[in-house]
């Protein structure tokens, strides 16, 4: 981990209350830990969104170039259980 740099942020009342709730719960020792965890989750989410966008762009490019096969409703429905299991 790199050296921490101080950062001052102003939070709306509802977010400040959420931070305070997390501290009262004992899950975190200080506000920095709450925000660090929140940013970690945000980073993971953004990486997932970026990955999905890249996959979508690949799929659109494949469609545009004609690199696909026609499917059937039965075939599509067969994938749903497998996709649900991945979530």
PDB file of N, CA, C and O in Angstrom, chain B, residues numbered from 101:
ATOM      1  N   UNK B 101       0.840  -1.168   0.000  1.00  0.00           N
ATOM      2  CA  UNK B 101       0.000   0.000   0.000  1.00  0.00           C
ATOM      3  C   UNK B 101       0.894   1.244   0.000  1.00  0.00           C
ATOM      4  O   UNK B 101       1.920   1.287   0.679  1.00  0.00           O
ATOM      5  N   UNK B 102       0.489   2.237  -0.764  1.00  0.00           N
ATOM      6  CA  UNK B 102       1.277   3.472  -0.811  1.00  0.00           C
ATOM      7  C   UNK B 102       0.953   4.329   0.413  1.00  0.00           C
ATOM      8  O   UNK B 102      -0.028   4.091   1.118  1.00  0.00           O
ATOM      9  N   UNK B 103       1.785   5.309   0.639  1.00  0.00           N
ATOM     10  CA  UNK B 103       1.574   6.202   1.777  1.00  0.00           C
ATOM     11  C   UNK B 103       0.242   6.928   1.628  1.00  0.00           C
ATOM     12  O   UNK B 103      -0.134   7.343   0.531  1.00  0.00           O
ATOM     13  N   UNK B 104      -0.455   7.073   2.727  1.00  0.00           N
ATOM     14  CA  UNK B 104      -1.755   7.743   2.712  1.00  0.00           C
ATOM     15  C   UNK B 104      -1.566   9.247   2.621  1.00  0.00           C
ATOM     16  O   UNK B 104      -0.678   9.819   3.254  1.00  0.00           O
ATOM     17  N   UNK B 105      -2.408   9.867   1.831  1.00  0.00           N
ATOM     18  CA  UNK B 105      -2.408  11.320   1.695  1.00  0.00           C
ATOM     19  C   UNK B 105      -3.692  11.839   2.339  1.00  0.00           C
ATOM     20  O   UNK B 105      -4.764  11.280   2.105  1.00  0.00           O
ATOM     21  N   UNK B 106      -3.605  12.886   3.136  1.00  0.00           N
ATOM     22  CA  UNK B 106      -4.812  13.426   3.760  1.00  0.00           C
ATOM     23  C   UNK B 106      -5.778  13.959   2.704  1.00  0.00           C
ATOM     24  O   UNK B 106      -5.370  14.511   1.682  1.00  0.00           O
ATOM     25  N   UNK B 107      -7.062  13.778   2.979  1.00  0.00           N
ATOM     26  CA  UNK B 107      -8.112  14.246   2.078  1.00  0.00           C
ATOM     27  C   UNK B 107      -9.287  14.680   2.932  1.00  0.00           C
ATOM     28  O   UNK B 107      -9.765  13.925   3.779  1.00  0.00           O
ATOM     29  N   UNK B 108      -9.740  15.873   2.709  1.00  0.00           N
ATOM     30  CA  UNK B 108     -10.879  16.388   3.452  1.00  0.00           C
ATOM     31  C   UNK B 108     -12.109  16.292   2.559  1.00  0.00           C
ATOM     32  O   UNK B 108     -12.084  16.741   1.413  1.00  0.00           O
ATOM     33  N   UNK B 109     -13.179  15.710   3.076  1.00  0.00           N
ATOM     34  CA  UNK B 109     -14.420  15.588   2.310  1.00  0.00           C
ATOM     35  C   UNK B 109     -15.585  16.098   3.137  1.00  0.00           C
ATOM     36  O   UNK B 109     -15.592  15.987   4.363  1.00  0.00           O
ATOM     37  N   UNK B 110     -16.557  16.651   2.457  1.00  0.00           N
ATOM     38  CA  UNK B 110     -17.794  17.063   3.102  1.00  0.00           C
ATOM     39  C   UNK B 110     -18.870  16.084   2.681  1.00  0.00           C
ATOM     40  O   UNK B 110     -19.083  15.859   1.490  1.00  0.00           O
ATOM     41  N   UNK B 111     -19.548  15.503   3.654  1.00  0.00           N
ATOM     42  CA  UNK B 111     -20.585  14.523   3.380  1.00  0.00           C
ATOM     43  C   UNK B 111     -21.954  15.101   3.688  1.00  0.00           C
ATOM     44  O   UNK B 111     -22.111  15.848   4.654  1.00  0.00           O
ATOM     45  N   UNK B 112     -22.945  14.763   2.876  1.00  0.00           N
ATOM     46  CA  UNK B 112     -24.313  15.153   3.233  1.00  0.00           C
ATOM     47  C   UNK B 112     -24.703  14.463   4.548  1.00  0.00           C
ATOM     48  O   UNK B 112     -24.107  13.460   4.939  1.00  0.00           O
ATOM     49  N   UNK B 113     -25.688  15.009   5.198  1.00  0.00           N
ATOM     50  CA  UNK B 113     -26.086  14.494   6.508  1.00  0.00           C
ATOM     51  C   UNK B 113     -26.385  12.999   6.497  1.00  0.00           C
ATOM     52  O   UNK B 113     -26.013  12.288   7.431  1.00  0.00           O
ATOM     53  N   UNK B 114     -27.059  12.509   5.442  1.00  0.00           N
ATOM     54  CA  UNK B 114     -27.417  11.089   5.425  1.00  0.00           C
ATOM     55  C   UNK B 114     -26.183  10.193   5.340  1.00  0.00           C
ATOM     56  O   UNK B 114     -26.153   9.127   5.955  1.00  0.00           O
ATOM     57  N   UNK B 115     -25.170  10.611   4.587  1.00  0.00           N
ATOM     58  CA  UNK B 115     -23.954   9.803   4.509  1.00  0.00           C
ATOM     59  C   UNK B 115     -23.143   9.901   5.795  1.00  0.00           C
ATOM     60  O   UNK B 115     -22.542   8.920   6.232  1.00  0.00           O
ATOM     61  N   UNK B 116     -23.127  11.066   6.391  1.00  0.00           N
ATOM     62  CA  UNK B 116     -22.413  11.211   7.670  1.00  0.00           C
ATOM     63  C   UNK B 116     -23.066  10.319   8.722  1.00  0.00           C
ATOM     64  O   UNK B 116     -22.374   9.687   9.520  1.00  0.00           O
ATOM     65  N   UNK B 117     -24.394  10.268   8.723  1.00  0.00           N
ATOM     66  CA  UNK B 117     -25.104   9.402   9.661  1.00  0.00           C
ATOM     67  C   UNK B 117     -24.778   7.932   9.388  1.00  0.00           C
ATOM     68  O   UNK B 117     -24.627   7.144  10.321  1.00  0.00           O
ATOM     69  N   UNK B 118     -24.673   7.569   8.123  1.00  0.00           N
ATOM     70  CA  UNK B 118     -24.314   6.193   7.779  1.00  0.00           C
ATOM     71  C   UNK B 118     -22.917   5.854   8.310  1.00  0.00           C
ATOM     72  O   UNK B 118     -22.712   4.781   8.878  1.00  0.00           O
ATOM     73  N   UNK B 119     -21.978   6.750   8.131  1.00  0.00           N
ATOM     74  CA  UNK B 119     -20.626   6.535   8.654  1.00  0.00           C
ATOM     75  C   UNK B 119     -20.690   6.373  10.173  1.00  0.00           C
ATOM     76  O   UNK B 119     -20.072   5.470  10.737  1.00  0.00           O
ATOM     77  N   UNK B 120     -21.433   7.245  10.817  1.00  0.00           N
ATOM     78  CA  UNK B 120     -21.562   7.160  12.274  1.00  0.00           C
ATOM     79  C   UNK B 120     -22.187   5.832  12.716  1.00  0.00           C
ATOM     80  O   UNK B 120     -21.770   5.244  13.714  1.00  0.00           O
ATOM     81  N   UNK B 121     -23.183   5.368  11.970  1.00  0.00           N
ATOM     82  CA  UNK B 121     -23.811   4.077  12.285  1.00  0.00           C
ATOM     83  C   UNK B 121     -22.786   2.947  12.186  1.00  0.00           C
ATOM     84  O   UNK B 121     -22.758   2.046  13.024  1.00  0.00           O
ATOM     85  N   UNK B 122     -21.957   3.006  11.164  1.00  0.00           N
ATOM     86  CA  UNK B 122     -20.937   1.970  10.994  1.00  0.00           C
ATOM     87  C   UNK B 122     -19.951   1.982  12.158  1.00  0.00           C
ATOM     88  O   UNK B 122     -19.513   0.930  12.622  1.00  0.00           O
ATOM     89  N   UNK B 123     -19.609   3.166  12.619  1.00  0.00           N
ATOM     90  CA  UNK B 123     -18.690   3.282  13.752  1.00  0.00           C
ATOM     91  C   UNK B 123     -19.341   2.759  15.029  1.00  0.00           C
ATOM     92  O   UNK B 123     -18.709   2.041  15.804  1.00  0.00           O
ATOM     93  N   UNK B 124     -20.603   3.120  15.246  1.00  0.00           N
ATOM     94  CA  UNK B 124     -21.305   2.645  16.448  1.00  0.00           C
ATOM     95  C   UNK B 124     -21.465   1.133  16.446  1.00  0.00           C
ATOM     96  O   UNK B 124     -21.488   0.504  17.504  1.00  0.00           O
ATOM     97  N   UNK B 125     -21.575   0.549  15.255  1.00  0.00           N
ATOM     98  CA  UNK B 125     -21.763  -0.900  15.161  1.00  0.00           C
ATOM     99  C   UNK B 125     -20.507  -1.663  15.573  1.00  0.00           C
ATOM    100  O   UNK B 125     -20.566  -2.849  15.899  1.00  0.00           O
ATOM    101  N   UNK B 126     -19.383  -0.975  15.555  1.00  0.00           N
ATOM    102  CA  UNK B 126     -18.132  -1.637  15.903  1.00  0.00           C
ATOM    103  C   UNK B 126     -17.448  -2.310  14.726  1.00  0.00           C
ATOM    104  O   UNK B 126     -16.382  -2.903  14.888  1.00  0.00           O
ATOM    105  N   UNK B 127     -18.044  -2.226  13.550  1.00  0.00           N
ATOM    106  CA  UNK B 127     -17.438  -2.846  12.366  1.00  0.00           C
ATOM    107  C   UNK B 127     -16.185  -2.113  11.922  1.00  0.00           C
ATOM    108  O   UNK B 127     -15.307  -2.696  11.286  1.00  0.00           O
ATOM    109  N   UNK B 128     -16.106  -0.840  12.257  1.00  0.00           N
ATOM    110  CA  UNK B 128     -14.967  -0.017  11.858  1.00  0.00           C
ATOM    111  C   UNK B 128     -14.475   0.777  13.056  1.00  0.00           C
ATOM    112  O   UNK B 128     -15.254   1.144  13.935  1.00  0.00           O
ATOM    113  N   UNK B 129     -13.189   1.035  13.082  1.00  0.00           N
ATOM    114  CA  UNK B 129     -12.598   1.779  14.191  1.00  0.00           C
ATOM    115  C   UNK B 129     -12.670   3.291  13.981  1.00  0.00           C
ATOM    116  O   UNK B 129     -12.683   4.059  14.942  1.00  0.00           O
ATOM    117  N   UNK B 130     -12.718   3.710  12.711  1.00  0.00           N
ATOM    118  CA  UNK B 130     -12.759   5.152  12.436  1.00  0.00           C
ATOM    119  C   UNK B 130     -13.361   5.394  11.054  1.00  0.00           C
ATOM    120  O   UNK B 130     -13.565   4.466  10.272  1.00  0.00           O
ATOM    121  N   UNK B 131     -13.640   6.675  10.774  1.00  0.00           N
ATOM    122  CA  UNK B 131     -14.282   7.049   9.507  1.00  0.00           C
ATOM    123  C   UNK B 131     -13.402   6.707   8.313  1.00  0.00           C
ATOM    124  O   UNK B 131     -13.917   6.380   7.244  1.00  0.00           O
ATOM    125  N   UNK B 132     -12.103   6.774   8.471  1.00  0.00           N
ATOM    126  CA  UNK B 132     -11.191   6.440   7.379  1.00  0.00           C
ATOM    127  C   UNK B 132     -11.398   4.997   6.932  1.00  0.00           C
ATOM    128  O   UNK B 132     -11.409   4.718   5.733  1.00  0.00           O
ATOM    129  N   UNK B 133     -11.561   4.085   7.874  1.00  0.00           N
ATOM    130  CA  UNK B 133     -11.794   2.683   7.515  1.00  0.00           C
ATOM    131  C   UNK B 133     -13.110   2.516   6.763  1.00  0.00           C
ATOM    132  O   UNK B 133     -13.187   1.739   5.811  1.00  0.00           O
ATOM    133  N   UNK B 134     -14.141   3.238   7.180  1.00  0.00           N
ATOM    134  CA  UNK B 134     -15.438   3.160   6.492  1.00  0.00           C
ATOM    135  C   UNK B 134     -15.280   3.626   5.049  1.00  0.00           C
ATOM    136  O   UNK B 134     -15.726   2.953   4.119  1.00  0.00           O
ATOM    137  N   UNK B 135     -14.647   4.773   4.870  1.00  0.00           N
ATOM    138  CA  UNK B 135     -14.488   5.324   3.525  1.00  0.00           C
ATOM    139  C   UNK B 135     -13.563   4.461   2.672  1.00  0.00           C
ATOM    140  O   UNK B 135     -13.806   4.297   1.476  1.00  0.00           O
ATOM    141  N   UNK B 136     -12.516   3.913   3.264  1.00  0.00           N
ATOM    142  CA  UNK B 136     -11.604   3.044   2.528  1.00  0.00           C
ATOM    143  C   UNK B 136     -12.362   1.815   2.000  1.00  0.00           C
ATOM    144  O   UNK B 136     -12.191   1.409   0.851  1.00  0.00           O
ATOM    145  N   UNK B 137     -13.200   1.237   2.866  1.00  0.00           N
ATOM    146  CA  UNK B 137     -13.990   0.072   2.461  1.00  0.00           C
ATOM    147  C   UNK B 137     -14.987   0.457   1.371  1.00  0.00           C
ATOM    148  O   UNK B 137     -15.178  -0.284   0.406  1.00  0.00           O
ATOM    149  N   UNK B 138     -15.620   1.614   1.530  1.00  0.00           N
ATOM    150  CA  UNK B 138     -16.586   2.074   0.527  1.00  0.00           C
ATOM    151  C   UNK B 138     -15.916   2.290  -0.827  1.00  0.00           C
ATOM    152  O   UNK B 138     -16.466   1.922  -1.865  1.00  0.00           O
ATOM    153  N   UNK B 139     -14.732   2.886  -0.810  1.00  0.00           N
ATOM    154  CA  UNK B 139     -14.014   3.093  -2.067  1.00  0.00           C
ATOM    155  C   UNK B 139     -13.567   1.782  -2.688  1.00  0.00           C
ATOM    156  O   UNK B 139     -13.530   1.654  -3.911  1.00  0.00           O
ATOM    157  N   UNK B 140     -13.231   0.817  -1.862  1.00  0.00           N
ATOM    158  CA  UNK B 140     -12.849  -0.498  -2.370  1.00  0.00           C
ATOM    159  C   UNK B 140     -14.020  -1.156  -3.101  1.00  0.00           C
ATOM    160  O   UNK B 140     -13.853  -1.721  -4.182  1.00  0.00           O
ATOM    161  N   UNK B 141     -15.199  -1.074  -2.496  1.00  0.00           N
ATOM    162  CA  UNK B 141     -16.399  -1.628  -3.131  1.00  0.00           C
ATOM    163  C   UNK B 141     -16.708  -0.872  -4.419  1.00  0.00           C
ATOM    164  O   UNK B 141     -17.060  -1.484  -5.428  1.00  0.00           O
ATOM    165  N   UNK B 142     -16.581   0.435  -4.392  1.00  0.00           N
ATOM    166  CA  UNK B 142     -16.814   1.252  -5.589  1.00  0.00           C
ATOM    167  C   UNK B 142     -15.836   0.874  -6.696  1.00  0.00           C
ATOM    168  O   UNK B 142     -16.226   0.762  -7.858  1.00  0.00           O
ATOM    169  N   UNK B 143     -14.576   0.678  -6.343  1.00  0.00           N
ATOM    170  CA  UNK B 143     -13.567   0.287  -7.333  1.00  0.00           C
ATOM    171  C   UNK B 143     -13.917  -1.069  -7.955  1.00  0.00           C
ATOM    172  O   UNK B 143     -13.827  -1.235  -9.172  1.00  0.00           O
ATOM    173  N   UNK B 144     -14.314  -2.030  -7.126  1.00  0.00           N
ATOM    174  CA  UNK B 144     -14.692  -3.351  -7.636  1.00  0.00           C
ATOM    175  C   UNK B 144     -15.889  -3.247  -8.580  1.00  0.00           C
ATOM    176  O   UNK B 144     -15.926  -3.885  -9.633  1.00  0.00           O
ATOM    177  N   UNK B 145     -16.859  -2.436  -8.186  1.00  0.00           N
ATOM    178  CA  UNK B 145     -18.038  -2.245  -9.026  1.00  0.00           C
ATOM    179  C   UNK B 145     -17.651  -1.624 -10.364  1.00  0.00           C
ATOM    180  O   UNK B 145     -18.117  -2.064 -11.415  1.00  0.00           O
ATOM    181  N   UNK B 146     -16.800  -0.605 -10.323  1.00  0.00           N
ATOM    182  CA  UNK B 146     -16.389   0.062 -11.550  1.00  0.00           C
ATOM    183  C   UNK B 146     -15.606  -0.881 -12.457  1.00  0.00           C
ATOM    184  O   UNK B 146     -15.772  -0.855 -13.677  1.00  0.00           O
ATOM    185  N   UNK B 147     -14.758  -1.708 -11.867  1.00  0.00           N
ATOM    186  CA  UNK B 147     -14.015  -2.685 -12.667  1.00  0.00           C
ATOM    187  C   UNK B 147     -14.976  -3.667 -13.336  1.00  0.00           C
ATOM    188  O   UNK B 147     -14.769  -4.044 -14.489  1.00  0.00           O
ATOM    189  N   UNK B 148     -16.020  -4.081 -12.628  1.00  0.00           N
ATOM    190  CA  UNK B 148     -17.020  -4.989 -13.203  1.00  0.00           C
ATOM    191  C   UNK B 148     -17.770  -4.303 -14.339  1.00  0.00           C
ATOM    192  O   UNK B 148     -17.992  -4.904 -15.391  1.00  0.00           O
ATOM    193  N   UNK B 149     -18.158  -3.050 -14.132  1.00  0.00           N
ATOM    194  CA  UNK B 149     -18.853  -2.291 -15.180  1.00  0.00           C
ATOM    195  C   UNK B 149     -17.955  -2.152 -16.405  1.00  0.00           C
ATOM    196  O   UNK B 149     -18.408  -2.343 -17.534  1.00  0.00           O
ATOM    197  N   UNK B 150     -16.685  -1.821 -16.184  1.00  0.00           N
ATOM    198  CA  UNK B 150     -15.742  -1.690 -17.299  1.00  0.00           C
ATOM    199  C   UNK B 150     -15.600  -3.003 -18.057  1.00  0.00           C
ATOM    200  O   UNK B 150     -15.543  -3.013 -19.287  1.00  0.00           O
ATOM    201  N   UNK B 151     -15.542  -4.107 -17.326  1.00  0.00           N
ATOM    202  CA  UNK B 151     -15.433  -5.425 -17.948  1.00  0.00           C
ATOM    203  C   UNK B 151     -16.681  -5.742 -18.771  1.00  0.00           C
ATOM    204  O   UNK B 151     -16.577  -6.264 -19.882  1.00  0.00           O
ATOM    205  N   UNK B 152     -17.844  -5.434 -18.236  1.00  0.00           N
ATOM    206  CA  UNK B 152     -19.088  -5.679 -18.974  1.00  0.00           C
ATOM    207  C   UNK B 152     -19.180  -4.800 -20.217  1.00  0.00           C
ATOM    208  O   UNK B 152     -19.640  -5.251 -21.265  1.00  0.00           O
ATOM    209  N   UNK B 153     -18.745  -3.552 -20.103  1.00  0.00           N
ATOM    210  CA  UNK B 153     -18.754  -2.663 -21.277  1.00  0.00           C
ATOM    211  C   UNK B 153     -17.825  -3.184 -22.369  1.00  0.00           C
ATOM    212  O   UNK B 153     -18.165  -3.145 -23.552  1.00  0.00           O
ATOM    213  N   UNK B 154     -16.654  -3.670 -21.969  1.00  0.00           N
ATOM    214  CA  UNK B 154     -15.717  -4.223 -22.955  1.00  0.00           C
ATOM    215  C   UNK B 154     -16.321  -5.445 -23.634  1.00  0.00           C
ATOM    216  O   UNK B 154     -16.205  -5.601 -24.849  1.00  0.00           O
ATOM    217  N   UNK B 155     -16.961  -6.309 -22.860  1.00  0.00           N
ATOM    218  CA  UNK B 155     -17.590  -7.497 -23.433  1.00  0.00           C
ATOM    219  C   UNK B 155     -18.729  -7.101 -24.375  1.00  0.00           C
ATOM    220  O   UNK B 155     -18.912  -7.714 -25.427  1.00  0.00           O
ATOM    221  N   UNK B 156     -19.478  -6.092 -24.000  1.00  0.00           N
ATOM    222  CA  UNK B 156     -20.561  -5.608 -24.853  1.00  0.00           C
ATOM    223  C   UNK B 156     -20.018  -5.044 -26.155  1.00  0.00           C
ATOM    224  O   UNK B 156     -20.561  -5.312 -27.227  1.00  0.00           O
ATOM    225  N   UNK B 157     -18.946  -4.261 -26.066  1.00  0.00           N
ATOM    226  CA  UNK B 157     -18.339  -3.714 -27.277  1.00  0.00           C
ATOM    227  C   UNK B 157     -17.837  -4.829 -28.189  1.00  0.00           C
ATOM    228  O   UNK B 157     -17.976  -4.747 -29.409  1.00  0.00           O
ATOM    229  N   UNK B 158     -17.252  -5.872 -27.597  1.00  0.00           N
ATOM    230  CA  UNK B 158     -16.791  -7.021 -28.386  1.00  0.00           C
ATOM    231  C   UNK B 158     -17.972  -7.678 -29.079  1.00  0.00           C
ATOM    232  O   UNK B 158     -17.902  -8.008 -30.264  1.00  0.00           O
ATOM    233  N   UNK B 159     -19.055  -7.868 -28.340  1.00  0.00           N
ATOM    234  CA  UNK B 159     -20.245  -8.489 -28.925  1.00  0.00           C
ATOM    235  C   UNK B 159     -20.843  -7.672 -30.045  1.00  0.00           C
ATOM    236  O   UNK B 159     -21.239  -8.222 -31.073  1.00  0.00           O
ATOM    237  N   UNK B 160     -20.913  -6.358 -29.861  1.00  0.00           N
ATOM    238  CA  UNK B 160     -21.458  -5.486 -30.909  1.00  0.00           C
ATOM    239  C   UNK B 160     -20.560  -5.526 -32.143  1.00  0.00           C
ATOM    240  O   UNK B 160     -21.056  -5.570 -33.269  1.00  0.00           O
ATOM    241  N   UNK B 161     -19.251  -5.510 -31.939  1.00  0.00           N
ATOM    242  CA  UNK B 161     -18.323  -5.589 -33.069  1.00  0.00           C
ATOM    243  C   UNK B 161     -18.498  -6.911 -33.815  1.00  0.00           C
ATOM    244  O   UNK B 161     -18.448  -6.943 -35.044  1.00  0.00           O
ATOM    245  N   UNK B 162     -18.701  -7.995 -33.074  1.00  0.00           N
ATOM    246  CA  UNK B 162     -18.911  -9.295 -33.715  1.00  0.00           C
ATOM    247  C   UNK B 162     -20.211  -9.288 -34.510  1.00  0.00           C
ATOM    248  O   UNK B 162     -20.261  -9.814 -35.622  1.00  0.00           O
ATOM    249  N   UNK B 163     -21.254  -8.700 -33.953  1.00  0.00           N
ATOM    250  CA  UNK B 163     -22.519  -8.609 -34.689  1.00  0.00           C
ATOM    251  C   UNK B 163     -22.347  -7.776 -35.953  1.00  0.00           C
ATOM    252  O   UNK B 163     -22.810  -8.157 -37.028  1.00  0.00           O
ATOM    253  N   UNK B 164     -21.672  -6.628 -35.812  1.00  0.00           N
ATOM    254  CA  UNK B 164     -21.465  -5.746 -36.962  1.00  0.00           C
ATOM    255  C   UNK B 164     -20.678  -6.428 -38.076  1.00  0.00           C
ATOM    256  O   UNK B 164     -20.904  -6.158 -39.256  1.00  0.00           O
ATOM    257  N   UNK B 165     -19.753  -7.313 -37.703  1.00  0.00           N
ATOM    258  CA  UNK B 165     -18.937  -7.983 -38.714  1.00  0.00           C
ATOM    259  C   UNK B 165     -19.574  -9.276 -39.223  1.00  0.00           C
ATOM    260  O   UNK B 165     -19.020  -9.956 -40.087  1.00  0.00           O
ATOM    261  N   UNK B 166     -20.743  -9.605 -38.676  1.00  0.00           N
ATOM    262  CA  UNK B 166     -21.418 -10.831 -39.113  1.00  0.00           C
ATOM    263  C   UNK B 166     -20.888 -12.080 -38.433  1.00  0.00           C
ATOM    264  O   UNK B 166     -21.198 -13.193 -38.858  1.00  0.00           O
ATOM    265  N   UNK B 167     -20.106 -11.916 -37.399  1.00  0.00           N
ATOM    266  CA  UNK B 167     -19.497 -13.048 -36.689  1.00  0.00           C
ATOM    267  C   UNK B 167     -20.436 -13.533 -35.581  1.00  0.00           C
ATOM    268  O   UNK B 167     -20.180 -13.325 -34.395  1.00  0.00           O
ATOM    269  N   UNK B 168     -21.520 -14.180 -35.993  1.00  0.00           N
ATOM    270  CA  UNK B 168     -22.472 -14.721 -35.035  1.00  0.00           C
ATOM    271  C   UNK B 168     -23.261 -15.835 -35.712  1.00  0.00           C
ATOM    272  O   UNK B 168     -23.226 -15.986 -36.933  1.00  0.00           O
ATOM    273  N   UNK B 169     -23.967 -16.605 -34.906  1.00  0.00           N
ATOM    274  CA  UNK B 169     -24.860 -17.629 -35.449  1.00  0.00           C
ATOM    275  C   UNK B 169     -26.260 -17.344 -34.941  1.00  0.00           C
ATOM    276  O   UNK B 169     -26.448 -16.829 -33.838  1.00  0.00           O
ATOM    277  N   UNK B 170     -27.225 -17.682 -35.754  1.00  0.00           N
ATOM    278  CA  UNK B 170     -28.622 -17.508 -35.354  1.00  0.00           C
ATOM    279  C   UNK B 170     -28.940 -18.511 -34.255  1.00  0.00           C
ATOM    280  O   UNK B 170     -28.510 -19.663 -34.300  1.00  0.00           O
ATOM    281  N   UNK B 171     -29.683 -18.062 -33.293  1.00  0.00           N
ATOM    282  CA  UNK B 171     -30.084 -18.938 -32.199  1.00  0.00           C
ATOM    283  C   UNK B 171     -31.577 -19.201 -32.237  1.00  0.00           C
ATOM    284  O   UNK B 171     -32.315 -18.618 -33.032  1.00  0.00           O
ATOM    285  N   UNK B 172     -31.995 -20.083 -31.369  1.00  0.00           N
ATOM    286  CA  UNK B 172     -33.416 -20.382 -31.233  1.00  0.00           C
ATOM    287  C   UNK B 172     -33.855 -20.045 -29.816  1.00  0.00           C
ATOM    288  O   UNK B 172     -33.032 -19.934 -28.907  1.00  0.00           O
ATOM    289  N   UNK B 173     -35.130 -19.888 -29.646  1.00  0.00           N
ATOM    290  CA  UNK B 173     -35.668 -19.616 -28.310  1.00  0.00           C
ATOM    291  C   UNK B 173     -35.303 -20.758 -27.360  1.00  0.00           C
ATOM    292  O   UNK B 173     -34.957 -20.516 -26.204  1.00  0.00           O
ATOM    293  N   UNK B 174     -35.379 -21.987 -27.838  1.00  0.00           N
ATOM    294  CA  UNK B 174     -35.054 -23.136 -26.994  1.00  0.00           C
ATOM    295  C   UNK B 174     -33.591 -23.100 -26.565  1.00  0.00           C
ATOM    296  O   UNK B 174     -33.262 -23.386 -25.414  1.00  0.00           O
ATOM    297  N   UNK B 175     -32.734 -22.753 -27.487  1.00  0.00           N
ATOM    298  CA  UNK B 175     -31.320 -22.660 -27.169  1.00  0.00           C
ATOM    299  C   UNK B 175     -31.040 -21.562 -26.155  1.00  0.00           C
ATOM    300  O   UNK B 175     -30.253 -21.740 -25.225  1.00  0.00           O
ATOM    301  N   UNK B 176     -31.693 -20.434 -26.349  1.00  0.00           N
ATOM    302  CA  UNK B 176     -31.520 -19.321 -25.408  1.00  0.00           C
ATOM    303  C   UNK B 176     -32.009 -19.694 -24.020  1.00  0.00           C
ATOM    304  O   UNK B 176     -31.350 -19.400 -23.023  1.00  0.00           O
ATOM    305  N   UNK B 177     -33.159 -20.336 -23.955  1.00  0.00           N
ATOM    306  CA  UNK B 177     -33.719 -20.712 -22.660  1.00  0.00           C
ATOM    307  C   UNK B 177     -32.839 -21.728 -21.945  1.00  0.00           C
ATOM    308  O   UNK B 177     -32.855 -21.808 -20.716  1.00  0.00           O
ATOM    309  N   UNK B 178     -32.072 -22.504 -22.705  1.00  0.00           N
ATOM    310  CA  UNK B 178     -31.165 -23.472 -22.102  1.00  0.00           C
ATOM    311  C   UNK B 178     -30.005 -22.814 -21.376  1.00  0.00           C
ATOM    312  O   UNK B 178     -29.416 -23.405 -20.471  1.00  0.00           O
ATOM    313  N   UNK B 179     -29.674 -21.583 -21.776  1.00  0.00           N
ATOM    314  CA  UNK B 179     -28.565 -20.867 -21.123  1.00  0.00           C
ATOM    315  C   UNK B 179     -28.976 -20.205 -19.811  1.00  0.00           C
ATOM    316  O   UNK B 179     -28.132 -19.959 -18.949  1.00  0.00           O
ATOM    317  N   UNK B 180     -30.240 -19.921 -19.659  1.00  0.00           N
ATOM    318  CA  UNK B 180     -30.684 -19.170 -18.470  1.00  0.00           C
ATOM    319  C   UNK B 180     -30.293 -19.841 -17.152  1.00  0.00           C
ATOM    320  O   UNK B 180     -29.778 -19.154 -16.270  1.00  0.00           O
ATOM    321  N   UNK B 181     -30.509 -21.133 -16.973  1.00  0.00           N
ATOM    322  CA  UNK B 181     -30.096 -21.733 -15.689  1.00  0.00           C
ATOM    323  C   UNK B 181     -28.584 -21.597 -15.449  1.00  0.00           C
ATOM    324  O   UNK B 181     -28.156 -21.352 -14.321  1.00  0.00           O
ATOM    325  N   UNK B 182     -27.795 -21.753 -16.486  1.00  0.00           N
ATOM    326  CA  UNK B 182     -26.350 -21.634 -16.326  1.00  0.00           C
ATOM    327  C   UNK B 182     -25.955 -20.208 -15.961  1.00  0.00           C
ATOM    328  O   UNK B 182     -25.078 -20.003 -15.122  1.00  0.00           O
ATOM    329  N   UNK B 183     -26.589 -19.232 -16.578  1.00  0.00           N
ATOM    330  CA  UNK B 183     -26.294 -17.830 -16.258  1.00  0.00           C
ATOM    331  C   UNK B 183     -26.722 -17.499 -14.841  1.00  0.00           C
ATOM    332  O   UNK B 183     -26.006 -16.797 -14.126  1.00  0.00           O
ATOM    333  N   UNK B 184     -27.869 -17.989 -14.428  1.00  0.00           N
ATOM    334  CA  UNK B 184     -28.359 -17.718 -13.065  1.00  0.00           C
ATOM    335  C   UNK B 184     -27.413 -18.321 -12.031  1.00  0.00           C
ATOM    336  O   UNK B 184     -27.197 -17.734 -10.971  1.00  0.00           O
ATOM    337  N   UNK B 185     -26.853 -19.476 -12.331  1.00  0.00           N
ATOM    338  CA  UNK B 185     -25.949 -20.140 -11.390  1.00  0.00           C
ATOM    339  C   UNK B 185     -24.675 -19.328 -11.198  1.00  0.00           C
ATOM    340  O   UNK B 185     -24.053 -19.411 -10.139  1.00  0.00           O
ATOM    341  N   UNK B 186     -24.271 -18.546 -12.193  1.00  0.00           N
ATOM    342  CA  UNK B 186     -23.039 -17.754 -12.118  1.00  0.00           C
ATOM    343  C   UNK B 186     -23.203 -16.529 -11.238  1.00  0.00           C
ATOM    344  O   UNK B 186     -22.209 -16.007 -10.734  1.00  0.00           O
ATOM    345  N   UNK B 187     -24.427 -16.052 -11.037  1.00  0.00           N
ATOM    346  CA  UNK B 187     -24.650 -14.815 -10.281  1.00  0.00           C
ATOM    347  C   UNK B 187     -24.508 -15.012  -8.843  1.00  0.00           C
ATOM    348  O   UNK B 187     -24.665 -14.066  -8.071  1.00  0.00           O
TER     349      UNK B 187
END
